[in-house]
Amino acid sequence: MREDFRSRIPEGAVRRDRDLTGQYEYLVLHVSARESTQEARQRLTEHAEYGKWELQRSRLYVGGSRQFWLRRRVLRVERTA
């Protein structure tokens, strides 16, 4: 039997990436099938409120696990001195 790649992802895993242009920073949230929709919504709300993340994409897998891509604009600070 072929092992599903999502079964190797730890429960509640978070990964951070940047796009090639450097304009956005991405946060990928993996939510297991055992976690309720309310708990997943609460985690997404906390990231959006406190980290200034916005939901870009969500995906529901056959087994019930979910994956959410959040993004935020990278702020470039220029030196003044």
SEMARDREN-134308 format. One record per residue (C-alpha): residue number from 1; residue in one letter; x, y, z. Coordinates in Angstrom, 1 decimal, always signed. Example, Ala and Ser with C-alpha at 12.3 -4.5 7.8 and 13.67 -1.06 7.14 Angstrom:
- tise/kolkol/xx/yy/zz
- 1/a/+12.3/-4.5/+7.8
- 2/s/+13.7/-1.1/+7.1
END
This chain:
- tise/kolkol/xx/yy/zz
- 1/m/+0.0/+0.0/+0.0
- 2/r/+1.3/+3.4/-0.9
- 3/e/+1.9/+5.8/+2.0
- 4/d/+0.2/+9.1/+1.7
- 5/f/+2.6/+12.1/+2.0
- 6/r/+0.1/+13.9/+4.3
- 7/s/+0.4/+11.2/+6.9
- 8/r/+4.0/+12.2/+7.5
- 9/i/+3.1/+15.8/+8.2
- 10/p/+3.1/+16.4/+12.0
- 11/e/-0.2/+17.4/+13.5
- 12/g/-0.6/+21.2/+13.6
- 13/a/+2.6/+21.8/+11.5
- 14/v/+3.5/+25.3/+10.3
- 15/r/+5.9/+26.2/+7.5
- 16/r/+7.0/+29.6/+6.5
- 17/d/+8.2/+30.5/+3.0
- 18/r/+8.8/+33.6/+0.8
- 19/d/+7.9/+34.0/-2.8
- 20/l/+10.5/+34.6/-5.5
- 21/t/+9.9/+38.3/-5.8
- 22/g/+10.2/+38.8/-2.1
- 23/q/+6.9/+40.8/-1.8
- 24/y/+5.0/+38.2/+0.3
- 25/e/+5.8/+35.9/+3.1
- 26/y/+3.8/+32.7/+3.3
- 27/l/+2.6/+30.6/+6.3
- 28/v/+1.3/+27.1/+5.5
- 29/l/-0.9/+25.6/+8.3
- 30/h/-1.7/+21.9/+8.3
- 31/v/-4.8/+20.9/+10.3
- 32/s/-5.5/+17.2/+11.0
- 33/a/-8.8/+15.6/+10.5
- 34/r/-9.1/+15.0/+14.2
- 35/e/-9.1/+18.8/+14.9
- 36/s/-12.5/+20.4/+14.8
- 37/t/-13.5/+23.1/+12.4
- 38/q/-13.9/+25.5/+15.3
- 39/e/-10.4/+24.9/+16.6
- 40/a/-9.0/+25.4/+13.1
- 41/r/-11.0/+28.6/+12.7
- 42/q/-9.6/+29.9/+16.0
- 43/r/-6.0/+29.2/+14.9
- 44/l/-6.6/+31.0/+11.6
- 45/t/-8.2/+34.0/+13.4
- 46/e/-5.3/+34.3/+15.8
- 47/h/-2.7/+34.3/+13.0
- 48/a/-4.8/+36.9/+11.1
- 49/e/-5.3/+39.2/+14.1
- 50/y/-1.9/+39.1/+15.7
- 51/g/+0.4/+38.3/+12.8
- 52/k/-1.4/+40.4/+10.1
- 53/w/-1.8/+37.3/+7.9
- 54/e/-4.5/+37.0/+5.3
- 55/l/-6.0/+33.7/+3.9
- 56/q/-4.8/+33.1/+0.4
- 57/r/-5.8/+29.5/-0.2
- 58/s/-7.4/+26.5/+1.6
- 59/r/-7.5/+22.9/+0.6
- 60/l/-9.6/+20.0/+2.0
- 61/y/-8.1/+16.5/+1.5
- 62/v/-10.0/+13.3/+1.1
- 63/g/-9.0/+12.0/+4.6
- 64/g/-10.5/+15.2/+6.2
- 65/s/-7.2/+17.0/+6.8
- 66/r/-6.9/+20.6/+5.7
- 67/q/-4.2/+22.9/+4.6
- 68/f/-4.3/+26.7/+4.7
- 69/w/-1.9/+29.1/+3.0
- 70/l/-1.7/+32.5/+4.7
- 71/r/+0.3/+35.4/+3.3
- 72/r/+1.4/+38.9/+4.4
- 73/r/+3.3/+41.6/+2.6
- 74/v/+7.0/+41.8/+3.5
- 75/l/+7.7/+45.3/+4.9
- 76/r/+11.1/+46.7/+3.8
- 77/v/+12.6/+49.2/+6.2
- 78/e/+15.0/+51.6/+4.7
- 79/r/+17.9/+52.9/+6.6
- 80/t/+17.6/+56.6/+7.5
- 81/a/+21.1/+57.3/+8.9
END
